Structure formats: C-alpha cells, structure tokens
C-alpha cells in the first residue's frame, strides 16, 4: 500500500513526456495516414517556443492560425522518407480528447511501401526526457519502436 502511494506521488512530482505516433499505409487510397497523440499542454508549450503567444488548442481564438502553427511545427519536427525518397507530409487537422491532442497528417500518392524512415523530433526541443513511440503498419504487418530524446530516427522495412 505504501509503495503504491509512493509510486503515485513520484508520478505527480516527475511527470512523463511521451507521444504516440501511428503510421498506417492505406494501399487502396495510395496514402500513408499518420496520427500523433500528444498531451495538449506540452504541445501548446512547444508551439509557443519562447514567443509571447497565447496558444489555446481547446478554444483557439483563430483556428486557422492555430492550424498554420501546427502545420509548421509538424513540418519541422516529423519527416518521412518512403522507399528511400523524402516525401511531403501534409497536415490535415487536430482534435482534443480529454488531455490529448490528436494530430492528423498524410502522405499522398504512395503506390507501395517497402521501407519507411521516420525522423520524429516532436517535443524534443522542450522536454529532455521526451520519448516518442512509433507504430507503423504496412500490408497488415505492424512494427513498433520507441525513440528516447535525442534519438530521433527509426527505419521500418517490409
């Protein structure tokens, strides 16, 4: 009983920093579909990036300006190569679910996938203990890994 109380107290005193990014290849649509789950308060801190901005992902004053910030942020912190070639990742949007921001992106015009290279630096600039978990599913086969700051690159092959 005392150990579980101490463990709970340690979690409160030392929060964990983690994001989960799922990458799914949709062969019928020729598209790589990406969703990232990130604690929204951590994402807000990253979007501010030392600037005197008020960022509110739950109730944005200007949704299009918020989407633009998120698009730029993901463009700088989440990059993909498919079959050895860099590809353009398009920001689609986000939604809030309790304390998490679900951010959606995609890569279009992908005819097949043999290899995915993912450079994921989400929140690394802001949280030295950040970990980013990656799940990649292609042709029904799922592979996963965890990147602990500063490790930022994962390569998956099918």
Phi, psi and omega in degrees: 000313181294321178298318180292326176293316178296318178298318178296319179296319178297322177297322179290319182284331181232084182295156177260153182237112183212144170235157176232121179245125177252133182237121182234128176272121177260096186296323181294323181268357183054049187217142170262121182255129188235132172227133178241129175258121185222137175302124189295328179291325176293319179294320176301317179299319180293321180293327178293319175043049177079356179273154180276067180245147172260112180249124177226101183287335180285313180232073183293137177293324180222098185301321181291325176293321178295316178299322178296317177299316180295318178300315179295316181300310180294325177299329180269341189238356180218108183235150184229147165233138177242124181055039177084001182244129176300141179234158179273127178260127181255127175288133182255318181161186179211162172214154180259134176227102185059245183260015185239140170263124172265118181248133186243134180221169178205158172236125185254168178062046178251111184280328177202161179229123172249329182215139172238129172246125182238124172255109185241106178246023181304123176067001181298326181291340188250337184225104183302335181261017180294138171237140178239117179268135180239132172238126179235126180238121178226130180053036178079001180254121184259137173231149183220156174202168176234132177250118177262131180310126014261006180296123189234356187239133174232143176236127178243141179229142178236000000 
